[in-house]
Amino acid sequence: MLHDETRKLLIEAWNKTHNAKEIAECFSVNTSTVYRLEKQMRETGSVKTMTSQRGRKHALTPEDIQNIDRVVQQEPDITIDEIIDKLGLHVCNETVRKAVIKLGYSYKKKSLHASEQER
């Protein structure tokens, strides 16, 4: 990974020569790196490393979590599967279960009432 200062120097070299192959050899990188950094500079105005875009992304957006909270408040006995169906979420049960717990609700499986149980 290139340091920010090296990235700036690479872009300065690009602005002077526009010769990706030569720049790549000087900085010991691939020519695609030169083009990628040039594109990043053109689109964002910066060549700093974008650490915020690394790693796995959240499956549920903050809006999804707010919707889950609203649905649970409206229907306290709703099941995880019903939440997924009602909100049209494209995540697994475990993801929604963890969100419900994180919101401070206790998760309990629906059980049969004593009068409904077979003996």
N, CA, C and O atoms as a GROMACS GRO file, in nm:
protein
  476
    1MET      N    1   0.084  -0.118   0.000
    1MET     CA    2   0.000   0.000   0.000
    1MET      C    3   0.089   0.124   0.000
    1MET      O    4   0.188   0.131   0.072
    2LEU      N    5   0.053   0.219  -0.081
    2LEU     CA    6   0.130   0.343  -0.092
    2LEU      C    7   0.090   0.442   0.017
    2LEU      O    8  -0.028   0.455   0.050
    3HIS      N    9   0.187   0.512   0.071
    3HIS     CA   10   0.159   0.617   0.168
    3HIS      C   11   0.101   0.738   0.095
    3HIS      O   12   0.119   0.754  -0.026
    4ASP      N   13   0.033   0.822   0.169
    4ASP     CA   14  -0.032   0.939   0.109
    4ASP      C   15   0.068   1.030   0.038
    4ASP      O   16   0.038   1.083  -0.069
    5GLU      N   17   0.187   1.047   0.097
    5GLU     CA   18   0.287   1.133   0.035
    5GLU      C   19   0.334   1.074  -0.099
    5GLU      O   20   0.353   1.148  -0.196
    6THR      N   21   0.351   0.944  -0.105
    6THR     CA   22   0.390   0.877  -0.230
    6THR      C   23   0.281   0.891  -0.334
    6THR      O   24   0.310   0.911  -0.453
    7ARG      N   25   0.159   0.882  -0.291
    7ARG     CA   26   0.045   0.898  -0.382
    7ARG      C   27   0.046   1.038  -0.445
    7ARG      O   28   0.023   1.054  -0.565
    8LYS      N   29   0.073   1.140  -0.361
    8LYS     CA   30   0.078   1.277  -0.411
    8LYS      C   31   0.190   1.293  -0.514
    8LYS      O   32   0.172   1.357  -0.618
    9LEU      N   33   0.306   1.235  -0.485
    9LEU     CA   34   0.418   1.243  -0.578
    9LEU      C   35   0.386   1.172  -0.709
    9LEU      O   36   0.423   1.219  -0.816
   10LEU      N   37   0.318   1.060  -0.700
   10LEU     CA   38   0.279   0.986  -0.819
   10LEU      C   39   0.187   1.070  -0.907
   10LEU      O   40   0.204   1.074  -1.029
   11ILE      N   41   0.092   1.138  -0.846
   11ILE     CA   42  -0.001   1.223  -0.922
   11ILE      C   43   0.072   1.343  -0.982
   11ILE      O   44   0.042   1.383  -1.094
   12GLU      N   45   0.167   1.399  -0.907
   12GLU     CA   46   0.247   1.509  -0.963
   12GLU      C   47   0.324   1.461  -1.087
   12GLU      O   48   0.330   1.532  -1.188
   13ALA      N   49   0.380   1.342  -1.079
   13ALA     CA   50   0.451   1.285  -1.194
   13ALA      C   51   0.356   1.264  -1.311
   13ALA      O   52   0.391   1.288  -1.426
   14TRP      N   53   0.234   1.217  -1.280
   14TRP     CA   54   0.135   1.196  -1.385
   14TRP      C   55   0.099   1.328  -1.454
   14TRP      O   56   0.089   1.334  -1.576
   15ASN      N   57   0.081   1.434  -1.375
   15ASN     CA   58   0.045   1.564  -1.430
   15ASN      C   59   0.156   1.620  -1.521
   15ASN      O   60   0.127   1.694  -1.615
   16LYS      N   61   0.280   1.584  -1.493
   16LYS     CA   62   0.392   1.633  -1.574
   16LYS      C   63   0.412   1.552  -1.702
   16LYS      O   64   0.437   1.608  -1.808
   17THR      N   65   0.401   1.420  -1.692
   17THR     CA   66   0.439   1.336  -1.806
   17THR      C   67   0.324   1.263  -1.876
   17THR      O   68   0.330   1.241  -1.996
   18HIS      N   69   0.222   1.227  -1.802
   18HIS     CA   70   0.110   1.145  -1.854
   18HIS      C   71   0.160   1.014  -1.914
   18HIS      O   72   0.102   0.962  -2.010
   19ASN      N   73   0.269   0.961  -1.857
   19ASN     CA   74   0.326   0.835  -1.904
   19ASN      C   75   0.314   0.732  -1.791
   19ASN      O   76   0.401   0.723  -1.705
   20ALA      N   77   0.206   0.657  -1.793
   20ALA     CA   78   0.176   0.563  -1.684
   20ALA      C   79   0.282   0.456  -1.669
   20ALA      O   80   0.316   0.418  -1.557
   21LYS      N   81   0.333   0.407  -1.780
   21LYS     CA   82   0.432   0.298  -1.774
   21LYS      C   83   0.560   0.345  -1.704
   21LYS      O   84   0.614   0.275  -1.619
   22GLU      N   85   0.607   0.462  -1.740
   22GLU     CA   86   0.728   0.518  -1.680
   22GLU      C   87   0.709   0.547  -1.531
   22GLU      O   88   0.797   0.518  -1.449
   23ILE      N   89   0.595   0.603  -1.497
   23ILE     CA   90   0.564   0.635  -1.357
   23ILE      C   91   0.555   0.506  -1.275
   23ILE      O   92   0.606   0.499  -1.163
   24ALA      N   93   0.491   0.406  -1.331
   24ALA     CA   94   0.476   0.277  -1.262
   24ALA      C   95   0.612   0.216  -1.232
   24ALA      O   96   0.633   0.160  -1.124
   25GLU      N   97   0.704   0.226  -1.327
   25GLU     CA   98   0.839   0.172  -1.305
   25GLU      C   99   0.912   0.249  -1.196
   25GLU      O  100   0.980   0.189  -1.112
   26CYS      N  101   0.900   0.381  -1.197
   26CYS     CA  102   0.968   0.465  -1.097
   26CYS      C  103   0.919   0.438  -0.955
   26CYS      O  104   0.997   0.437  -0.859
   27PHE      N  105   0.788   0.416  -0.942
   27PHE     CA  106   0.730   0.396  -0.810
   27PHE      C  107   0.712   0.249  -0.774
   27PHE      O  108   0.658   0.218  -0.668
   28SER      N  109   0.756   0.160  -0.860
   28SER     CA  110   0.743   0.015  -0.840
   28SER      C  111   0.598  -0.027  -0.813
   28SER      O  112   0.570  -0.100  -0.718
   29VAL      N  113   0.509   0.022  -0.898
   29VAL     CA  114   0.368  -0.017  -0.890
   29VAL      C  115   0.323  -0.060  -1.029
   29VAL      O  116   0.396  -0.045  -1.127
   30ASN      N  117   0.205  -0.112  -1.036
   30ASN     CA  118   0.146  -0.153  -1.162
   30ASN      C  119   0.089  -0.030  -1.232
   30ASN      O  120   0.053   0.068  -1.167
   31THR      N  121   0.080  -0.034  -1.364
   31THR     CA  122   0.023   0.080  -1.438
   31THR      C  123  -0.123   0.103  -1.400
   31THR      O  124  -0.171   0.216  -1.403
   32SER      N  125  -0.193  -0.004  -1.364
   32SER     CA  126  -0.334   0.013  -1.324
   32SER      C  127  -0.344   0.097  -1.197
   32SER      O  128  -0.443   0.168  -1.178
   33THR      N  129  -0.244   0.090  -1.110
   33THR     CA  130  -0.242   0.173  -0.989
   33THR      C  131  -0.232   0.320  -1.026
   33THR      O  132  -0.299   0.405  -0.965
   34VAL      N  133  -0.151   0.351  -1.124
   34VAL     CA  134  -0.137   0.489  -1.170
   34VAL      C  135  -0.271   0.540  -1.222
   34VAL      O  136  -0.315   0.649  -1.186
   35TYR      N  137  -0.335   0.461  -1.307
   35TYR     CA  138  -0.465   0.501  -1.362
   35TYR      C  139  -0.573   0.511  -1.254
   35TYR      O  140  -0.656   0.601  -1.257
   36ARG      N  141  -0.570   0.418  -1.159
   36ARG     CA  142  -0.669   0.420  -1.051
   36ARG      C  143  -0.654   0.546  -0.966
   36ARG      O  144  -0.753   0.610  -0.932
   37LEU      N  145  -0.530   0.580  -0.931
   37LEU     CA  146  -0.507   0.700  -0.850
   37LEU      C  147  -0.541   0.827  -0.926
   37LEU      O  148  -0.592   0.923  -0.869
   38GLU      N  149  -0.512   0.827  -1.055
   38GLU     CA  150  -0.547   0.943  -1.138
   38GLU      C  151  -0.699   0.960  -1.142
   38GLU      O  152  -0.750   1.072  -1.133
   39LYS      N  153  -0.770   0.849  -1.155
   39LYS     CA  154  -0.916   0.854  -1.157
   39LYS      C  155  -0.970   0.901  -1.022
   39LYS      O  156  -1.063   0.982  -1.017
   40GLN      N  157  -0.913   0.851  -0.913
   40GLN     CA  158  -0.954   0.892  -0.779
   40GLN      C  159  -0.932   1.042  -0.760
   40GLN      O  160  -1.017   1.111  -0.702
   41MET      N  161  -0.819   1.094  -0.808
   41MET     CA  162  -0.788   1.236  -0.796
   41MET      C  163  -0.888   1.319  -0.876
   41MET      O  164  -0.935   1.423  -0.831
   42ARG      N  165  -0.920   1.271  -0.995
   42ARG     CA  166  -1.014   1.342  -1.081
   42ARG      C  167  -1.154   1.345  -1.020
   42ARG      O  168  -1.223   1.447  -1.026
   43GLU      N  169  -1.198   1.233  -0.961
   43GLU     CA  170  -1.334   1.223  -0.910
   43GLU      C  171  -1.352   1.283  -0.771
   43GLU      O  172  -1.456   1.342  -0.743
   44THR      N  173  -1.251   1.269  -0.684
   44THR     CA  174  -1.268   1.314  -0.546
   44THR      C  175  -1.183   1.435  -0.510
   44THR      O  176  -1.210   1.503  -0.411
   45GLY      N  177  -1.081   1.463  -0.591
   45GLY     CA  178  -0.992   1.574  -0.561
   45GLY      C  179  -0.885   1.539  -0.459
   45GLY      O  180  -0.812   1.626  -0.412
   46SER      N  181  -0.875   1.412  -0.424
   46SER     CA  182  -0.778   1.367  -0.325
   46SER      C  183  -0.731   1.226  -0.360
   46SER      O  184  -0.802   1.148  -0.424
   47VAL      N  185  -0.608   1.195  -0.316
   47VAL     CA  186  -0.557   1.059  -0.337
   47VAL      C  187  -0.528   0.991  -0.203
   47VAL      O  188  -0.456   0.892  -0.198
   48LYS      N  189  -0.585   1.044  -0.096
   48LYS     CA  190  -0.564   0.984   0.035
   48LYS      C  191  -0.626   0.845   0.040
   48LYS      O  192  -0.722   0.816  -0.032
   49THR      N  193  -0.570   0.760   0.125
   49THR     CA  194  -0.626   0.625   0.140
   49THR      C  195  -0.765   0.636   0.199
   49THR      O  196  -0.789   0.716   0.289
   50MET      N  197  -0.855   0.555   0.148
   50MET     CA  198  -0.994   0.560   0.192
   50MET      C  199  -1.021   0.444   0.288
   50MET      O  200  -1.082   0.344   0.251
   51THR      N  201  -0.975   0.460   0.410
   51THR     CA  202  -0.988   0.354   0.508
   51THR      C  203  -1.134   0.331   0.548
   51THR      O  204  -1.169   0.222   0.592
   52SER      N  205  -1.218   0.432   0.534
   52SER     CA  206  -1.358   0.416   0.572
   52SER      C  207  -1.432   0.319   0.481
   52SER      O  208  -1.539   0.270   0.518
   53GLN      N  209  -1.379   0.292   0.364
   53GLN     CA  210  -1.446   0.203   0.271
   53GLN      C  211  -1.396   0.060   0.279
   53GLN      O  212  -1.437  -0.025   0.200
   54ARG      N  213  -1.309   0.032   0.374
   54ARG     CA  214  -1.256  -0.103   0.389
   54ARG      C  215  -1.350  -0.190   0.469
   54ARG      O  216  -1.438  -0.141   0.541
   55GLY      N  217  -1.331  -0.318   0.456
   55GLY     CA  218  -1.401  -0.414   0.541
   55GLY      C  219  -1.543  -0.444   0.496
   55GLY      O  220  -1.592  -0.396   0.394
   56ARG      N  221  -1.605  -0.526   0.576
   56ARG     CA  222  -1.739  -0.571   0.547
   56ARG      C  223  -1.840  -0.462   0.579
   56ARG      O  224  -1.828  -0.394   0.682
   57LYS      N  225  -1.936  -0.444   0.494
   57LYS     CA  226  -2.038  -0.342   0.512
   57LYS      C  227  -2.154  -0.398   0.595
   57LYS      O  228  -2.178  -0.518   0.598
   58HIS      N  229  -2.224  -0.307   0.662
   58HIS     CA  230  -2.339  -0.347   0.743
   58HIS      C  231  -2.452  -0.397   0.654
   58HIS      O  232  -2.481  -0.338   0.550
   59ALA      N  233  -2.516  -0.504   0.697
   59ALA     CA  234  -2.627  -0.560   0.620
   59ALA      C  235  -2.754  -0.476   0.637
   59ALA      O  236  -2.834  -0.465   0.545
   60LEU      N  237  -2.770  -0.417   0.755
   60LEU     CA  238  -2.886  -0.333   0.782
   60LEU      C  239  -2.844  -0.186   0.787
   60LEU      O  240  -2.747  -0.151   0.854
   61THR      N  241  -2.916  -0.102   0.717
   61THR     CA  242  -2.889   0.040   0.720
   61THR      C  243  -2.948   0.100   0.847
   61THR      O  244  -3.034   0.037   0.910
   62PRO      N  245  -2.906   0.219   0.887
   62PRO     CA  246  -2.968   0.284   1.003
   62PRO      C  247  -3.120   0.300   0.985
   62PRO      O  248  -3.195   0.294   1.082
   63GLU      N  249  -3.163   0.321   0.861
   63GLU     CA  250  -3.306   0.332   0.833
   63GLU      C  251  -3.376   0.199   0.859
   63GLU      O  252  -3.487   0.197   0.914
   64ASP      N  253  -3.313   0.087   0.821
   64ASP     CA  254  -3.370  -0.045   0.847
   64ASP      C  255  -3.386  -0.068   0.997
   64ASP      O  256  -3.488  -0.120   1.042
   65ILE      N  257  -3.286  -0.029   1.074
   65ILE     CA  258  -3.290  -0.048   1.219
   65ILE      C  259  -3.402   0.037   1.281
   65ILE      O  260  -3.470  -0.008   1.373
   66GLN      N  261  -3.419   0.160   1.230
   66GLN     CA  262  -3.528   0.244   1.279
   66GLN      C  263  -3.664   0.180   1.247
   66GLN      O  264  -3.755   0.184   1.329
   67ASN      N  265  -3.675   0.123   1.128
   67ASN     CA  266  -3.800   0.057   1.088
   67ASN      C  267  -3.827  -0.066   1.175
   67ASN      O  268  -3.942  -0.092   1.212
   68ILE      N  269  -3.724  -0.141   1.207
   68ILE     CA  270  -3.739  -0.257   1.294
   68ILE      C  271  -3.788  -0.211   1.431
   68ILE      O  272  -3.879  -0.271   1.488
   69ASP      N  273  -3.728  -0.104   1.483
   69ASP     CA  274  -3.767  -0.049   1.613
   69ASP      C  275  -3.914  -0.008   1.611
   69ASP      O  276  -3.989  -0.037   1.705
   70ARG      N  277  -3.954   0.060   1.506
   70ARG     CA  278  -4.093   0.106   1.493
   70ARG      C  279  -4.190  -0.012   1.490
   70ARG      O  280  -4.294  -0.010   1.557
   71VAL      N  281  -4.156  -0.115   1.412
   71VAL     CA  282  -4.244  -0.232   1.398
   71VAL      C  283  -4.256  -0.306   1.531
   71VAL      O  284  -4.365  -0.349   1.568
   72VAL      N  285  -4.146  -0.320   1.603
   72VAL     CA  286  -4.149  -0.390   1.732
   72VAL      C  287  -4.231  -0.310   1.834
   72VAL      O  288  -4.301  -0.368   1.916
   73GLN      N  289  -4.222  -0.179   1.829
   73GLN     CA  290  -4.301  -0.096   1.921
   73GLN      C  291  -4.450  -0.109   1.890
   73GLN      O  292  -4.533  -0.112   1.981
   74GLN      N  293  -4.485  -0.117   1.761
   74GLN     CA  294  -4.625  -0.130   1.722
   74GLN      C  295  -4.680  -0.269   1.753
   74GLN      O  296  -4.795  -0.282   1.795
   75GLU      N  297  -4.598  -0.371   1.732
   75GLU     CA  298  -4.641  -0.510   1.753
   75GLU      C  299  -4.536  -0.581   1.839
   75GLU      O  300  -4.449  -0.648   1.784
   76PRO      N  301  -4.544  -0.569   1.970
   76PRO     CA  302  -4.441  -0.627   2.058
   76PRO      C  303  -4.426  -0.779   2.046
   76PRO      O  304  -4.320  -0.832   2.079
   77ASP      N  305  -4.529  -0.850   2.001
   77ASP     CA  306  -4.520  -0.996   1.993
   77ASP      C  307  -4.487  -1.046   1.852
   77ASP      O  308  -4.506  -1.164   1.822
   78ILE      N  309  -4.438  -0.958   1.767
   78ILE     CA  310  -4.404  -0.996   1.630
   78ILE      C  311  -4.279  -1.085   1.629
   78ILE      O  312  -4.188  -1.067   1.711
   79THR      N  313  -4.275  -1.179   1.538
   79THR     CA  314  -4.159  -1.269   1.528
   79THR      C  315  -4.054  -1.211   1.433
   79THR      O  316  -4.082  -1.118   1.357
   80ILE      N  317  -3.936  -1.266   1.439
   80ILE     CA  318  -3.827  -1.222   1.352
   80ILE      C  319  -3.865  -1.241   1.205
   80ILE      O  320  -3.842  -1.153   1.122
   81ASP      N  321  -3.922  -1.357   1.172
   81ASP     CA  322  -3.964  -1.383   1.034
   81ASP      C  323  -4.069  -1.284   0.987
   81ASP      O  324  -4.068  -1.239   0.872
   82GLU      N  325  -4.161  -1.249   1.076
   82GLU     CA  326  -4.265  -1.152   1.041
   82GLU      C  327  -4.206  -1.013   1.018
   82GLU      O  328  -4.252  -0.939   0.932
   83ILE      N  329  -4.104  -0.977   1.096
   83ILE     CA  330  -4.035  -0.848   1.076
   83ILE      C  331  -3.971  -0.846   0.938
   83ILE      O  332  -3.984  -0.748   0.864
   84ILE      N  333  -3.902  -0.954   0.903
   84ILE     CA  334  -3.835  -0.962   0.773
   84ILE      C  335  -3.936  -0.950   0.659
   84ILE      O  336  -3.914  -0.878   0.562
   85ASP      N  337  -4.048  -1.022   0.671
   85ASP     CA  338  -4.151  -1.018   0.568
   85ASP      C  339  -4.216  -0.880   0.559
   85ASP      O  340  -4.236  -0.827   0.450
   86LYS      N  341  -4.249  -0.824   0.673
   86LYS     CA  342  -4.321  -0.696   0.677
   86LYS      C  343  -4.237  -0.583   0.619
   86LYS      O  344  -4.289  -0.497   0.548
   87LEU      N  345  -4.106  -0.583   0.648
   87LEU     CA  346  -4.018  -0.476   0.600
   87LEU      C  347  -3.950  -0.509   0.468
   87LEU      O  348  -3.883  -0.424   0.410
   88GLY      N  349  -3.967  -0.632   0.419
   88GLY     CA  350  -3.905  -0.672   0.293
   88GLY      C  351  -3.753  -0.670   0.299
   88GLY      O  352  -3.687  -0.630   0.203
   89LEU      N  353  -3.698  -0.713   0.411
   89LEU     CA  354  -3.553  -0.713   0.429
   89LEU      C  355  -3.491  -0.833   0.358
   89LEU      O  356  -3.553  -0.939   0.348
   90HIS      N  357  -3.370  -0.815   0.309
   90HIS     CA  358  -3.298  -0.923   0.240
   90HIS      C  359  -3.178  -0.965   0.324
   90HIS      O  360  -3.064  -0.961   0.278
   91VAL      N  361  -3.207  -1.005   0.448
   91VAL     CA  362  -3.104  -1.050   0.540
   91VAL      C  363  -3.154  -1.177   0.611
   91VAL      O  364  -3.272  -1.211   0.602
   92CYS      N  365  -3.063  -1.245   0.680
   92CYS     CA  366  -3.103  -1.368   0.749
   92CYS      C  367  -3.166  -1.334   0.886
   92CYS      O  368  -3.157  -1.222   0.935
   93ASN      N  369  -3.229  -1.434   0.943
   93ASN     CA  370  -3.297  -1.418   1.073
   93ASN      C  371  -3.200  -1.371   1.181
   93ASN      O  372  -3.235  -1.287   1.264
   94GLU      N  373  -3.079  -1.425   1.179
   94GLU     CA  374  -2.981  -1.394   1.283
   94GLU      C  375  -2.945  -1.246   1.282
   94GLU      O  376  -2.924  -1.187   1.388
   95THR      N  377  -2.936  -1.186   1.166
   95THR     CA  378  -2.904  -1.044   1.154
   95THR      C  379  -3.012  -0.959   1.219
   95THR      O  380  -2.982  -0.864   1.292
   96VAL      N  381  -3.137  -0.992   1.193
   96VAL     CA  382  -3.249  -0.916   1.251
   96VAL      C  383  -3.258  -0.943   1.401
   96VAL      O  384  -3.287  -0.852   1.478
   97ARG      N  385  -3.233  -1.067   1.441
   97ARG     CA  386  -3.237  -1.100   1.583
   97ARG      C  387  -3.134  -1.018   1.660
   97ARG      O  388  -3.164  -0.965   1.767
   98LYS      N  389  -3.013  -1.007   1.606
   98LYS     CA  390  -2.908  -0.928   1.672
   98LYS      C  391  -2.946  -0.780   1.678
   98LYS      O  392  -2.918  -0.714   1.777
   99ALA      N  393  -3.010  -0.729   1.572
   99ALA     CA  394  -3.054  -0.589   1.572
   99ALA      C  395  -3.160  -0.565   1.678
   99ALA      O  396  -3.158  -0.462   1.746
  100VAL      N  397  -3.253  -0.660   1.692
  100VAL     CA  398  -3.359  -0.648   1.793
  100VAL      C  399  -3.299  -0.645   1.933
  100VAL      O  400  -3.339  -0.564   2.016
  101ILE      N  401  -3.203  -0.732   1.958
  101ILE     CA  402  -3.137  -0.737   2.089
  101ILE      C  403  -3.058  -0.608   2.113
  101ILE      O  404  -3.059  -0.554   2.224
  102LYS      N  405  -2.990  -0.559   2.010
  102LYS     CA  406  -2.911  -0.436   2.021
  102LYS      C  407  -3.001  -0.315   2.052
  102LYS      O  408  -2.958  -0.220   2.117
  103LEU      N  409  -3.124  -0.319   2.003
  103LEU     CA  410  -3.219  -0.213   2.031
  103LEU      C  411  -3.272  -0.218   2.175
  103LEU      O  412  -3.342  -0.128   2.219
  104GLY      N  413  -3.237  -0.323   2.246
  104GLY     CA  414  -3.276  -0.334   2.387
  104GLY      C  415  -3.399  -0.418   2.413
  104GLY      O  416  -3.449  -0.422   2.525
  105TYR      N  417  -3.448  -0.484   2.312
  105TYR     CA  418  -3.564  -0.572   2.329
  105TYR      C  419  -3.516  -0.711   2.363
  105TYR      O  420  -3.411  -0.756   2.316
  106SER      N  421  -3.594  -0.780   2.444
  106SER     CA  422  -3.559  -0.919   2.472
  106SER      C  423  -3.628  -1.004   2.366
  106SER      O  424  -3.746  -0.985   2.335
  107TYR      N  425  -3.553  -1.097   2.314
  107TYR     CA  426  -3.604  -1.184   2.209
  107TYR      C  427  -3.657  -1.310   2.273
  107TYR      O  428  -3.587  -1.376   2.349
  108LYS      N  429  -3.781  -1.343   2.244
  108LYS     CA  430  -3.841  -1.463   2.298
  108LYS      C  431  -3.921  -1.531   2.189
  108LYS      O  432  -4.000  -1.469   2.119
  109LYS      N  433  -3.898  -1.659   2.175
  109LYS     CA  434  -3.974  -1.734   2.077
  109LYS      C  435  -4.119  -1.740   2.122
  109LYS      O  436  -4.148  -1.750   2.241
  110LYS      N  437  -4.210  -1.734   2.026
  110LYS     CA  438  -4.351  -1.749   2.060
  110LYS      C  439  -4.374  -1.890   2.110
  110LYS      O  440  -4.332  -1.987   2.047
  111SER      N  441  -4.440  -1.901   2.222
  111SER     CA  442  -4.471  -2.034   2.274
  111SER      C  443  -4.622  -2.048   2.285
  111SER      O  444  -4.696  -1.950   2.292
  112LEU      N  445  -4.665  -2.170   2.287
  112LEU     CA  446  -4.808  -2.196   2.299
  112LEU      C  447  -4.855  -2.163   2.440
  112LEU      O  448  -4.786  -2.188   2.538
  113HIS      N  449  -4.972  -2.107   2.447
  113HIS     CA  450  -5.034  -2.080   2.577
  113HIS      C  451  -5.065  -2.212   2.644
  113HIS      O  452  -5.084  -2.313   2.577
  114ALA      N  453  -5.069  -2.214   2.775
  114ALA     CA  454  -5.090  -2.338   2.850
  114ALA      C  455  -5.216  -2.411   2.806
  114ALA      O  456  -5.218  -2.534   2.803
  115SER      N  457  -5.322  -2.335   2.772
  115SER     CA  458  -5.446  -2.400   2.731
  115SER      C  459  -5.435  -2.460   2.590
  115SER      O  460  -5.514  -2.547   2.555
  116GLU      N  461  -5.338  -2.413   2.509
  116GLU     CA  462  -5.321  -2.463   2.374
  116GLU      C  463  -5.226  -2.582   2.365
  116GLU      O  464  -5.222  -2.652   2.263
  117GLN      N  465  -5.150  -2.607   2.471
  117GLN     CA  466  -5.053  -2.716   2.469
  117GLN      C  467  -5.122  -2.850   2.482
  117GLN      O  468  -5.220  -2.865   2.556
  118GLU      N  469  -5.070  -2.948   2.409
  118GLU     CA  470  -5.123  -3.083   2.422
  118GLU      C  471  -5.054  -3.152   2.538
  118GLU      O  472  -4.935  -3.131   2.561
  119ARG      N  473  -5.126  -3.230   2.607
  119ARG     CA  474  -5.067  -3.299   2.722
  119ARG      C  475  -5.039  -3.440   2.689
  119ARG      O  476  -4.989  -3.515   2.773
   0.00000   0.00000   0.00000
